[in-house]
Each structure stands twice: as structure tokens, then as C-alpha cells.
Amino acid sequence: MNGAFHAAHAAGDTWSALVKSCLAQLEPLPDGANLGFLYATDALGGDLGSILTFLRERTRIADWVGSVGLGICASGVETFDAPGLALMVAALPSGSFRVFPPIADDFARFSAEMGPWLAQHGAALGVVHGDPRQGDLVETVEALTARSGAFLVGGLSSAREAPLQIAGRVVEGGLSGVLLAPEIAVATGLTQGCSAIGPTRQISEADGNIIMAIDGRPALEIFKADIGELLSRDLRRVAGLVFVGFPVPGSDTADYFVRNLMAIDVGHQWLAVAQDVTVGDRVLFCRRDTPSALADLKRMLKGLQRRAGGKPKAGLYFSCVGRGPSLFGDNSAELGVVRETLGDFPLVGFFGNGEISSDRLYGYTAVLTLFL
């Protein structure tokens, strides 16, 4: 069973004023509060250590996890380009969670520190935050899923300077977070920010991150056919509008990873993408489109609403920095849709450089986790 959750949000002031405002909103703390989630805009990155120390002293909660982001969110509200904090505290059953420090490519420390807890409790969910500068994060996410047995949710830190995380203390690098035991009831969902504009095809010639041929024809020829004549007339217009999708093997929801189109070689008719590719890979082209993103967000929320069977106790929302105001418009429109559909409940999260769901790293998506 889950305990009680309290959340708070404040923006546009000094770190000390913001944290005091949040503490006032959190009071009285839930009885037995023992885990905190902390998300701060990158404007407060240099003050994160002071904020965490202040929170631990005032709440007596030792275990905190979180991240900095170019934007943060709470129930129905988003904060970008200003100092801001989003906090949530939870009273969970004793022993039902365990915070872990950053993991890179060496799992020896993780196994030593987390092994006994995992053997006793098991893990159903992992709330994780990663450093986008870490080159092997995809492999780390996959390995953590396999070793812990947990379904992972979270995102990669985003910041103009250091992409800091919180895992008991302020940290950098790798992947950190908290594992939750199966007794913590949750439901999760993922929504895409793009829509497919052509069929799924197969790469027939490639080198590194260069797609040279698709379905036996020059890659650019296929690309133009899928995006249509209007966009094909001036390929400069596809920047930030058209992306490359890679279907998720075995997905029963037609899920796909979205990667940036890095360059177009008109002479050779090649495409450069933000991922290494090999012959035989499945590929499709997709468009970043507000109406389709909004429709998919509502689809995901309605699905979670049915699975939750009532108003959730709390939630965590991890969205891409390419969503938020740049995709849905100002006035916290994205988080407004969440609140309109599911109601007003304790919720915090941030806008990151990549989103994590299960054992996969996504882009241009949002991941919502509900505590039931």
C-alpha cells in the first residue's frame, strides 16, 4: 500500500525564499514522511546543495532524489527561464524503497549496496535520473533494468551548465535514483510528441550514422516520397519538423524511438541521423506536430485514468524540453491537459534531455507515473 503525498511549487525568487514557500505549502508533513522528490530549474543549479541541506534539516527526511531541468512542473503549472522548485514528500512503508548513487558502466558497487535489499524486497519500479553527457546511457538503462528487475521511469537532466542529479546528495554522471518495492502500487504511461508520416521501411545500406539506402533505393529519394512534394521543394524547412523513427521491437502499441535528422547529403542522397544504424534496421519518418501530440497525450491520460480506477494519490511527470511551451504553447498548456483529465493531485517533475520508460531511452516523449 502507499502512504500520503504532499507537493509544493514556487518560482521567481531567491532559493531561500522559494524553499521556505515550498515548506510552508508542504506543512503539515505527512506522518512518517521518509522520501522526497526535488526538481529545480537550472537557474538554481549552483544553490542545489544549499537547498538540499535546508530541506533535510527542516523536514528530517534523509532520502531525496531529483534533478535540475531547463523546466520543471507541478500540478497544472510549468516553470521555464526562471528560478523554480517543485517538491514532493511521501510517507512510504518502512523498507519499501532504496536510493542508489550514480551508476556508469560498473555495476559492482550497485550489486554490493543494493543486492541485499533487492533480495529481500524486490523492485517493481525505479525512478531514475541520468546525465546526458554519459555516452553509454542506453546500455546502462538496459543493464539496470535487467539487474534490478524494475520498470524504469525518469529522464535525463537538462541544464545550461552542469546537469546535476540528486541521490541522497548532489551528484553528476551516470544514472541514479530510487527503487520501489512491489507493495508501492503504480501505473505508468508514455506519450509520443511526433506522428508517423510514412510507412515503416528497412535500411538496405548504411555506414555508422549514415543511412545510404532504404528499401533498395537512395535514402533521400525515399525521404522525399514520404514527406511529400511541398516539403521536398525546400529541404531546409524539415529542420525541427521532420524526424527519424525506429520502431521498438515487439511493441504492441506501434511504439518507436525518435531521433534527430542531423544532415542531408543531396549529392549522395544520404541521410545522417543521431544514432548509429545497420543494414536491416526498421525505420520510418515522423513529424513533430502539436495536434497529433495533443491527441496522443489525451490517449495516454485516458488509458491511465481507466487503469487507476480513481483519483491518483500522486504523480511524477517527465517530459522532453522539446515539448512544453515550444510544442503546446504558453500558460502551462501541457500540464494543464494532465490536470484537466486526471484532476488536481500532488505531482512534480521536469523537462529533460531524454525520457526513460521501461528499459528504453526516448526523445520528444513524456512519461507519467501515478501512485495509486
N, C-alpha and C positions, 0 to 999 in steps of 0.2 A: 504494500500500500504506500501511497505518497503522503507527505505531510503538507504543511502550509507553505505558501509562497507570498512574498511581498516584493513589489518592484517600485522603482523610482527613476525619474529622468529630470535633468536640469541642464541648461545651456546658456551661453552668452555671458559668463562671468569668470572670475578667478577660480583656480582649482579649489581653494579653500572654501569659497562661497558655494561652489557647486556641490562639493561633497557634504557640506553642512545641510544644504537644501535637500539633498537626497536622503540623508539620515533622518531628517525631520519627516519626510514622506514615508519612510520605512517603519517608523515607530508607531505602536509598539512592535518590536521584532516578534516573529513567531516563536512560541515556546520551543526551546531546543534547536533554534536555528544553528546550522552547522556547515552550510556550504553557500558560498557567494559567487555570483557571476558578475564580472566587471568589464564594461566596454566603454572606451574613451576615444574621442576624436583625436587625430594625430597632433592637433594643436596642444594637447596635454601630455604628449609623449615624454617630455622632459620632467614632468611632475608625477609620472605614474608611480614611482617608488614612494613618494610622499603621500599620495592618495591611498595607496595600499596600506601603508603603515598606519595612517589615520583611521582607516576603516577597521583594521584588525584591532586597534586599541579601543575604539568606541563600540564595536559590535561584539567583541570577544570571539568572532568567527575566525578560525585559523586558516581554513581551506578556501582559497579563492582561485578561480580560473577566468580567463578572458583574453582580450586582445585590444590593440588600437586599430582604428579604421579611419579611412577618409570620411566615412559617415557612420553614424550609429542610429539605432532605432529603439523605440519603445511602443507601447500600445497606441497606434494611430498617429505616431509622430516620428519624423526623421530629422536628424541634425547633420548638416554639412557645412564646411567652411567656417566653423565657429567652435570655441571650446565647449565640449559637451560630455556628459556622463550618463550612462544607463546602467543601473544596478538591479540585481535581483538576489534575494536571500531565500534559502529553503531550509525547512526542518525535515530532514530525511531520517529514516530508521538508522540506528547505530550500526556501523559497519557496512552500510549498503552502497558506499562509494569509495573511490580511492583516486587521489590526484597523482599524476605522474609527470616528471620533468621532461624536457625535450629529448626526443629520440631522433638520431640521424640514421646512419647505416649500421650501427652496432646495437643489437638488442640484448647484449649480455647484462647490462645494468637493469634494463626493463624486466628481464626474466628474474633477476635476483630480487628486485624490490617488489614486483607485482605478482610473482609466481605464487607465493603462499596465499595471498588474498584471492587470486583467481581460482586456486584450487579449492578454497573454502566457499566462495560465494558465486563464482562465475560472473560473466559480464554480458549484459544484453545490449547496452548502449554505451558508446563512447562519444563525449562531446570534446572535439579536438580543434586546435588552432595551430596553423603552420606558418613557417617563414617562406615567403615566395622566392627568396634567394637560394633556397636549398634545391640543388639540381635533381635530386633523386626522390622527390616527394611522392611521386606516383608509386614508386616501388615501396616507399616507407608506409604509405597508406595501405597498400595491399598486404604488406607483411604484418602490420599491426592488427588488421582485421583477422588474418589467419592465426596469429599467436594469441589474441585475446578472445576470439570468438564473438566480438561485439559488432553491432551495426554502428558505423561511424557517421556522425553528423558534425558539420562545422565549416570553417572557412580559413583562408589564408589572410594573414594580416595585410593591411594596406596603409601606407604612410608616405609622406614626402621625404622623411628621413628614415630612422630605424623602425622596422616593422616589429614592434615589441609584442610579446605574449605575456600572459600571467599564468603561472602554475605554482601556486604557493608563494611565489616571489616573481619579480620581473625577470623575464628570460628572453633569449633570442635563439634562432636556429631550430631546425628540425620540426618535430611535431609533438605538441604537449596537450594536456587536457585532463579529463576525469572520466573514469569508467564507472558505470552504474550497474548495480546488480539487477537480476530479473524481477525482483519484487517492486521495482520502480516502473509503474505502468506508463507507457508512452505510445504515441503514434507519430509517424513521420511521413512527409511528402516532399516531392521535388517538382518544380515548375520550370519549363524552358522559357527563354526570352527570345527565341527565334522560331520560325516556321519553315518547313521544307518547301523548296520551290522547284524541285525536280525529283526524278526517281533515284532510288539507290542504285549505284553503279559499282564497277570494280576497277581498281587501278591495275593497269597492264604493263606499265613501265615506270620506274621510279629510281631516284638516287638521293639518299639522305632525306631532306625535307622537300625535295622537288618532285612534283607529280608531272611526269612527262607524257603519259598516255593513259586514257581511260576507255575501257571497252574497245581497245584496239585502235582508237582514234586519238589525234593530238588533244591534249588536255584542254587547251584553250578553246578548241572547236566545240568540245562537249560543254564547257563552261558557258559559252555564248548561247548555245542552244537552250540551256536550262534557264538562264537568267532573262532571256527574251531580247528581242531586237532593240527595244528602246534603250536599255542599259548598255547593250553591246556597242552602240554607236559611240559612246564616250566612256571607256573603262575607268576613267578617273572617278566616276560617280559611284563605283561599287565600294570604295573605301569606307569602312564603318557601316556599310549597309548589307553587304553580302559576305557570308562566312562559309567555312567548310565544316561539314558534319561527318562524324564517324560513328556509325551505328554500334550500340552496345551489344555484344554477342549474347544471345539467349534472352534478351529483354522481351517481355510480353506486352510492353507498352510502347513499342517503336521508339525507345529512348536512344539518344545519341549524344556524343561529346561534341561541343562546338569549339573550333579553333580558328584563329585569325588567318586571313589570307594576307600573306606578307608581301608578295610581289607577283607581277605578271610579266613574263618574258614573251613579248609579242613576236620577236624574231623566231625563237624556237617553239613558240606556242606551249610553254611550260607554265606551271603554277607553283609558287613557293608558299608553303603553309607552316604554321607554328607547331609542327610536330613531325618527327621522322615517320616516313611511310615505307611500305614494302609492297612488292607486287602481290596482288591477291586481296589487299585491304579493300573493304567496302567503303564507299564514300558517297556523300550527297552534298548539295549546296543548299544553303538556307539563308533566309532574310531576317534581319532584325527589325521587327515590326511591332508598333505599340498595340494595335487592335488584337493581333494574334497572341502577344504576350499577356495581355489583359484577360483574354478568353482562357488561356491555359492556367493562369493564376487562379481564376474563379473555379476552373475544373478541379484543380488540386485542392482548393479550400473546401469545396463541396464534398469531395471524397473523404477528406479528413473529418469533416463535420459528421458524416454518416458513421465513420469508424469510431469517433469519440463518443457518440451516443449522448451527448450533453455538453454543457459548457466546460471547457478545459480548466484545470487548476492554474496552469501557467504555460508559457511557451518560449522557445528560442528561435530566432529568425536570422538566417544567414543569407544575404543577398549579394549580388555582384555589383561592383562600383559602376559597371556599365548599365545598370538598371536604375532604380531610384529616380531622381529628377530628370536625368538625361533620357530615360525611356518613358516614364509615366507622367512626367510633368512635376511642377512645384506643388506646394501645400501638402506634402507628405502623402501623395496620392496612393503609392504602393501600399504603405502600411494602413492607409485609410480603408482600402479594399479588404484587408485582413480583418480589421475591426468591424467593418460593416457586415461581413459574412459570419464571423465567429463570435462577435461580441467583445466587450471590454474586459480583459483579464490581464494578470501580470505577464508581461512579455518584454524581452530585451534581445538585442542582437547587434550586428554590424554589417557594413558593406565592405566586402573584401576583394582580394585579387584572385579568387578561385573558391569554389564551393565543394564540400565533401559530402557525399552520400553513399552509404554502404562502403565498398572498397574502391571507390572511384573519385577522381578529381575532375570537376566540371568547370565550365565557364559560361557566363551570361545566364545563370540559373539562380533560383532561390530555394533554400531548404528550410522547411518549417517543422519543428518538433514540438509536440504537445505533451504536457504531463497530464495524465488522466486521473 
